[in-house]
């Protein structure tokens, strides 16, 4: 069983479950940079690592306008329409 640690102050913890993981990755993967410093560096490294292991996978890059708010609905909808998977990354 996996334990998910949530840094928010929840007086009554919310129960969360991991999403079912796909058996394989194919098609297009969205790489979402949340606009924190050096997030682009992390995204580039993740893309490099996946390309080395899964050469048939393609990538599309997206950026949130700011890391302080959730991604706009229009961006989330666009990613869902264009990609089968999303990797969201941040770095400081």
C-alpha positions in Angstrom: 0.0 0.0 0.0 1.2 3.5 -0.8 1.1 6.3 1.7 0.4 9.8 0.2 1.6 12.7 2.4 -0.4 15.9 2.0 1.3 19.0 3.4 -2.0 20.9 3.8 -3.4 21.5 7.3 -6.4 19.1 7.3 -8.0 18.8 10.7 -10.0 15.9 9.3 -7.7 14.1 6.8 -9.2 13.5 3.3 -8.9 9.9 2.1 -7.2 9.8 -1.3 -6.5 6.9 -3.6 -4.0 6.5 -6.4 -5.3 6.4 -9.9 -5.0 3.1 -11.7 -1.7 3.1 -13.6 -1.7 2.1 -17.2 0.1 -1.1 -18.2 2.0 0.8 -20.9 2.5 4.3 -22.3 2.0 5.1 -25.9 0.9 8.0 -28.0 1.3 11.6 -26.8 2.4 12.6 -23.4 1.8 16.2 -22.1 4.6 17.8 -20.2 3.2 20.5 -18.0 5.6 23.1 -16.6 3.8 24.8 -13.7 6.1 27.9 -14.1 8.3 27.5 -11.0 12.0 28.2 -11.4 13.9 25.4 -13.1 10.7 23.5 -13.8 11.7 23.6 -17.5 15.0 21.9 -16.6 13.2 19.0 -14.8 10.7 18.6 -17.7 13.5 18.4 -20.2 15.2 15.7 -18.1 12.0 13.7 -17.7 11.4 13.9 -21.5 15.0 12.7 -22.1 14.6 9.7 -19.8 11.2 8.6 -21.2 12.5 9.0 -24.8 15.4 6.7 -24.0 13.0 4.0 -22.7 10.0 4.5 -25.0 11.2 5.8 -28.4 7.7 5.7 -29.9 6.2 8.2 -27.5 5.7 11.8 -28.6 5.6 14.8 -26.4 3.7 18.2 -26.3 4.9 20.9 -24.0 2.5 23.2 -22.0 3.0 25.9 -19.4 0.7 27.1 -16.7 0.5 30.9 -16.5 1.4 30.9 -12.8 2.2 28.2 -10.2 0.0 30.0 -7.6 -3.3 28.9 -9.2 -4.6 25.7 -10.8 -4.2 25.4 -14.5 -7.0 27.3 -16.4 -9.9 25.1 -17.5 -9.1 25.9 -21.2 -5.6 24.5 -20.7 -6.8 21.4 -19.0 -9.3 20.8 -21.7 -6.7 21.3 -24.4 -4.3 18.8 -22.8 -7.1 16.2 -22.4 -8.0 16.5 -26.0 -4.5 16.4 -27.4 -2.7 13.9 -25.0 -3.3 10.5 -23.4 -1.0 11.2 -20.4 0.2 14.1 -18.4 3.4 14.6 -16.4 3.3 17.8 -14.3 6.5 18.9 -12.8 7.9 21.6 -10.6 11.3 22.4 -9.3 13.0 25.2 -7.2 
